[in-house]
Amino acid sequence: MKFIKSITSIFILAVSLTAFQAAADSKDAQPTDDIKLIDLDGKETTLKDYRGKWVIINLWATWCPPCLVEIPDLILFHEAHKDKDAIVLGVNYESIAIEKVKAFAESQMISFPVVRFEGTIDGRTTPFGKLKGLPTTYMLSPEGELVAARTGMVDQKMLEEFIEKYNASKK
């Protein structure tokens, strides 16, 4: 019976991973602790500053329709988890003025931190490796390990189910 339960747990995790691809195989990714983020007021942080929580890193642009669709779910997820076990970081991935990004974030009532990666945007790469499109979401475990990536929309339920199944697979 234990064998069947173990196989079932592995199957459930595999199914949930089909929504998110394993991210550990990216040859171009840099260590996550070294990734610098700059908020819309110019304050710098690194991903190491968020250790101990799940970090949902969502790359988006103001011109991207699917990015706009997923914002409410990202807000709901962030509000439900920010004081407990997870945080959403919205990475604006376009070369427009900070004032425009701030105005956009306010118009969408975005409550999670909006940041940019340090450096220039080339439209093809991220500190996690090649960019396949927008939106793209990366998930870091509380230990700071990049454990999943998804190109395409995500929602609150998808994020919560992945975390739940990932945590259950570690027990």
C-alpha positions in Angstrom: 0.0 0.0 0.0 2.9 2.4 0.8 4.3 1.7 -2.7 1.1 2.7 -4.4 0.9 5.8 -2.2 4.5 6.8 -3.2 3.8 6.1 -6.9 0.6 8.2 -6.6 2.6 11.1 -5.0 5.2 11.0 -7.7 2.5 11.0 -10.4 0.7 14.0 -8.9 4.0 15.9 -8.7 4.8 15.0 -12.3 1.4 16.2 -13.4 1.8 19.5 -11.6 5.2 19.9 -13.1 3.7 19.7 -16.6 2.3 23.2 -16.0 5.8 24.2 -14.8 8.9 22.9 -16.4 11.9 21.8 -14.3 14.2 24.8 -14.3 17.4 23.3 -13.0 18.7 22.3 -16.4 19.3 25.9 -17.6 23.0 26.2 -18.5 22.8 29.9 -18.9 21.4 30.6 -15.4 23.5 32.3 -12.8 23.3 31.4 -9.0 20.0 32.9 -7.7 21.7 34.6 -4.7 23.6 36.9 -7.1 20.6 38.2 -9.1 20.2 41.9 -8.4 16.8 43.5 -8.6 16.1 47.2 -8.7 12.7 48.5 -7.6 10.9 51.5 -9.1 12.5 53.8 -6.6 16.0 52.7 -7.4 16.5 50.5 -4.3 18.6 47.4 -5.0 18.0 43.9 -3.5 19.1 40.4 -4.3 17.1 37.2 -4.4 19.0 36.1 -1.3 17.1 38.8 0.6 13.9 36.7 0.2 15.4 33.4 1.5 13.0 31.5 3.7 10.0 32.2 1.4 8.8 30.9 -1.9 9.7 33.6 -4.5 7.4 33.8 -7.6 9.3 35.9 -10.2 6.9 37.0 -12.9 8.3 38.6 -16.1 5.8 40.9 -17.8 5.4 43.9 -20.0 2.7 46.6 -20.3 2.0 45.7 -23.9 1.5 42.0 -23.2 -2.2 41.0 -23.1 -1.7 37.6 -21.3 0.4 39.5 -18.7 -2.5 41.8 -18.0 -4.9 38.8 -17.6 -2.8 37.1 -14.9 -2.1 40.2 -12.8 -5.3 39.9 -10.6 -4.4 36.3 -9.8 -0.8 37.2 -8.9 -2.2 40.0 -6.6 -4.5 37.5 -4.9 -1.7 35.0 -4.5 0.7 37.7 -3.1 -1.9 39.0 -0.7 -2.7 35.5 0.6 0.9 34.6 1.1 3.1 37.7 1.6 3.0 37.6 5.4 3.5 33.8 5.6 5.4 31.7 3.0 5.7 33.4 -0.4 6.2 36.6 -2.3 5.5 37.7 -5.8 8.1 39.9 -7.6 6.8 41.4 -10.8 9.7 42.0 -13.1 8.9 44.6 -15.7 10.8 43.3 -18.8 10.7 46.2 -21.2 12.7 49.4 -21.9 10.2 52.1 -21.0 10.5 55.0 -18.5 10.1 54.1 -14.8 7.3 56.7 -14.5 5.3 54.8 -17.1 5.8 51.5 -15.2 4.8 53.2 -11.9 1.6 54.6 -13.5 0.8 51.2 -15.0 1.3 49.4 -11.7 -0.9 51.9 -10.0 -3.6 51.6 -12.7 -3.6 47.8 -12.2 -3.5 48.1 -8.4 -0.4 45.9 -8.3 0.4 45.3 -4.6 3.4 43.1 -5.0 6.9 44.6 -5.6 7.6 45.7 -9.1 11.3 45.4 -10.0 13.7 45.2 -12.9 16.8 43.0 -13.3 20.1 44.9 -13.1 21.5 45.5 -16.6 20.1 45.9 -20.1 17.1 44.1 -21.5 17.9 42.3 -24.7 14.5 40.5 -25.1 16.1 37.1 -25.3 17.7 36.3 -21.9 17.2 36.5 -18.2 19.5 35.7 -15.3 17.7 32.3 -15.3 18.5 31.6 -19.0 16.9 32.0 -22.3 13.5 33.8 -22.5 10.9 32.0 -24.6 8.2 34.7 -24.3 6.1 36.7 -21.9 4.7 36.2 -19.4 7.3 33.9 -17.9 7.2 32.8 -14.3 10.1 31.3 -12.3 9.7 29.7 -8.9 12.4 29.7 -6.2 12.1 27.4 -3.2 12.5 28.9 0.3 16.1 27.6 0.1 16.7 29.8 -3.0 16.8 27.0 -5.5 15.2 27.6 -8.9 12.7 24.7 -9.1 10.3 25.6 -11.9 9.6 27.8 -14.8 6.6 28.5 -17.1 6.2 30.5 -20.2 2.5 31.5 -20.4 -0.1 32.6 -17.9 -0.3 31.4 -14.3 -3.0 31.7 -11.7 -3.3 31.6 -8.0 -4.6 28.0 -7.9 -1.7 26.8 -10.1 0.9 28.4 -7.9 -0.6 27.1 -4.7 -1.0 23.6 -6.0 2.6 23.5 -7.2 3.9 24.6 -3.8 1.7 22.2 -2.0 2.7 19.2 -4.2 6.4 20.2 -4.2 6.4 20.4 -0.4 4.6 17.1 -0.1 7.2 15.4 -2.4 10.0 16.6 -0.1 8.5 14.8 3.0 
